[in-house]
Amino acid sequence: MGDAGTLLLYNTEGVHRHLMRPWVSCALTHNCISPIGAQDTGCR
């Protein structure tokens, strides 16, 4: 049994197209990964 911090992904075209590509695209776009006004100093 997995814990709450576990994510299981299947290597399918749908997962790549609808989940992984948007995640990677966001990670490579500064305004997406760290939008203006967002807290970027970590949790307090």
C-alpha positions in Angstrom: 0.0 0.0 0.0 1.3 3.5 -0.9 1.3 6.5 1.3 -0.3 9.9 0.6 2.9 11.2 -1.1 3.0 8.4 -3.7 1.9 8.9 -7.3 1.7 6.0 -9.8 1.7 6.8 -13.5 1.3 4.4 -16.4 3.5 4.9 -19.4 0.7 5.5 -22.0 0.3 8.1 -24.8 -2.6 9.7 -22.9 -0.5 10.2 -19.8 2.3 11.7 -21.9 -0.1 14.0 -23.8 -2.5 15.1 -21.1 -0.3 15.1 -18.0 3.4 15.0 -18.5 3.7 17.5 -21.5 1.7 20.2 -19.6 3.8 19.6 -16.4 7.1 19.9 -18.4 5.8 22.9 -20.3 4.9 24.7 -17.1 8.2 23.7 -15.5 10.0 25.4 -18.4 7.9 28.6 -18.3 9.0 31.0 -15.5 5.6 32.7 -15.2 3.9 29.3 -14.8 6.2 27.7 -12.3 6.6 30.9 -10.3 3.8 33.4 -11.2 3.9 37.0 -10.1 2.7 37.3 -6.5 3.3 33.7 -5.6 5.2 32.9 -2.5 8.6 31.4 -3.6 10.4 31.4 -0.3 9.0 28.0 0.8 6.6 27.2 3.6 6.6 29.2 6.8 
